[in-house]
Amino acid sequence: MKQSHFDAIQPICPVCRRDEQVESRLKLNHIAARSGNEIEAGVLLCERCMREYPIIDGIPVIVPDVRSHLSASLIHILWRDDLPDVIESLLGDCCGPGSSFDLTRQYLSTYTWGHYHDLDPEGDPDQPAVVAALQRGLDHAQPAPEGIVVDVGCSVGRTSLELAKTGRMVLGLDVNLSMLRLARQAARGEVRYGLRQGGLVYEPRRFAVDFPDAARVDFWAADATCLPLRSGSAAMMSSLNVLDCLQSPYDHLTELARITATGGRVMLGCPYDWSPAATDAPQWIGGHSQRTKRGGDSAASLRALLTPGAQPNSIERLHILAEQGAVPWRVRVHARSTMHYALHLLVAEAR
Ligand SMILES: C[S@@+](CC[C@H](N)C(=O)[O-])C[C@H]1O[C@@H](n2cnc3c(N)ncnc32)[C@H](O)[C@@H]1O
């Protein structure tokens, strides 16, 4: 965690905010390891509820239920990227398909390729689809007031690093610690991961990257539906391909509306790939209730939620400025399988 980001952003306790609507500022209570501006290990404390939030490998973990999150994330916390390739391959075979080891490698393969394939000397030189989608959002999101940019569900970090080119301070947020660690590594100039060829076979990839604006970016672990950020503290927020990964997409929308400053912009992109593994069907935005006025259409349902007065639970602060119906996004699964999505992308202003 960068001290400069902590001082400027002044994170709050997500539990005090969610449960009691109190914005209780976190204190940097203990520093166990630091290197210049970087706090590598330590503890943040809410002096109001006395909850502790750890900083692990330079990543502050400021999620509502720290205990269960850390215990469920143990594979990511203990993940090693220094194993010889032969040992990693052997571990992959021993743990087998469907193991947490295998799933972690699959996620890292899919998103690291998706974010950095253009910078890999042996990769695909085309601009990554997610970067192109972000650029389309940015075209409509500026000018925005002064202030920080928050990239929710940043995964392995490329969009956060691209957002730093706006000259603003950027915060990349995600719940997945191994992805955030890879994002930090990319910000420091190296991308290292296994690219899935198929089954349990991964090709080791290592290459240097250069993001001259990386000093403006920090990566924190936080939950998109209960964020540790002060109300009205962000000038711009992006949420790309995250809405359909959440238990409560609606809570994410209310968080985006709460945190965006008046006049600030929200860039929201989603393929509406609803799955009960991530979201209970009644919480989906569209994708069900085909018999109703909007025919279960997700884009129309989201539009209604972001149109003040359109329905009783419409979010009053956000007003749609621009929309695109089918922005390409692709997700590489393995060497012979890539999924092609068409994102609904919209940009809204907080008023
Ligand atoms: C489909 S990926 C999209 C990643 C990236 N934005 C992109 O477009 O390439 C969804 C991301 O959301 C993250 N995520 C899932 N649930 C989350 C939550 N509750 N809070 C924050 N991030 C979450 C995942 O770890 C993952 O990195």
The ligand as an SDF file (V2000), in Angstrom:
LIG
                    3D

 27 29  0  0  0  0  0  0  0  0999 V2000
  -14.9230  -11.0210  -15.1780 C   0  0  0  0  0  0  0  0  0  0  0  0
  -13.5930  -10.3850  -14.2320 S   0  0  0  0  0  0  0  0  0  0  0  0
  -13.3080   -8.8140  -15.0190 C   0  0  0  0  0  0  0  0  0  0  0  0
  -11.9520   -8.2720  -14.7330 C   0  0  0  0  0  0  0  0  0  0  0  0
  -11.6050   -6.9670  -15.4540 C   0  0  0  0  0  0  0  0  0  0  0  0
  -12.4070   -5.8650  -14.9900 N   0  0  0  0  0  0  0  0  0  0  0  0
  -11.7290   -7.1570  -16.9450 C   0  0  0  0  0  0  0  0  0  0  0  0
  -12.7080   -6.6620  -17.5220 O   0  0  0  0  0  0  0  0  0  0  0  0
  -10.8710   -7.8140  -17.5330 O   0  0  0  0  0  0  0  0  0  0  0  0
  -14.3830   -9.9250  -12.7280 C   0  0  0  0  0  0  0  0  0  0  0  0
  -13.4380   -9.4080  -11.6590 C   0  0  0  0  0  0  0  0  0  0  0  0
  -14.2290   -8.9940  -10.5390 O   0  0  0  0  0  0  0  0  0  0  0  0
  -13.6160   -9.4640   -9.3610 C   0  0  0  0  0  0  0  0  0  0  0  0
  -14.6430   -9.5780   -8.3150 N   0  0  0  0  0  0  0  0  0  0  0  0
  -15.5510  -10.5740   -8.1500 C   0  0  0  0  0  0  0  0  0  0  0  0
  -16.3120  -10.3170   -7.0670 N   0  0  0  0  0  0  0  0  0  0  0  0
  -15.8910   -9.1310   -6.5580 C   0  0  0  0  0  0  0  0  0  0  0  0
  -16.2750   -8.3500   -5.4410 C   0  0  0  0  0  0  0  0  0  0  0  0
  -17.2730   -8.7240   -4.6360 N   0  0  0  0  0  0  0  0  0  0  0  0
  -15.6280   -7.1880   -5.2170 N   0  0  0  0  0  0  0  0  0  0  0  0
  -14.5990   -6.7960   -6.0220 C   0  0  0  0  0  0  0  0  0  0  0  0
  -14.1840   -7.5060   -7.0880 N   0  0  0  0  0  0  0  0  0  0  0  0
  -14.8330   -8.6540   -7.3560 C   0  0  0  0  0  0  0  0  0  0  0  0
  -12.9740  -10.7800   -9.7530 C   0  0  0  0  0  0  0  0  0  0  0  0
  -11.9490  -11.1650   -8.8580 O   0  0  0  0  0  0  0  0  0  0  0  0
  -12.4720  -10.4580  -11.1450 C   0  0  0  0  0  0  0  0  0  0  0  0
  -11.1870   -9.9140  -11.1210 O   0  0  0  0  0  0  0  0  0  0  0  0
  1  2  1  0
  2  3  1  0
  2 10  1  0
  3  4  1  0
  4  5  1  0
  5  6  1  0
  5  7  1  0
  7  8  2  0
  7  9  1  0
 10 11  1  0
 11 12  1  0
 11 26  1  0
 12 13  1  0
 13 14  1  0
 13 24  1  0
 14 15  1  0
 14 23  1  0
 15 16  2  0
 16 17  1  0
 17 18  1  0
 17 23  2  0
 18 19  1  0
 18 20  2  0
 20 21  1  0
 21 22  2  0
 22 23  1  0
 24 25  1  0
 24 26  1  0
 26 27  1  0
M  CHG  2   2   1   9  -1
M  END
$$$$
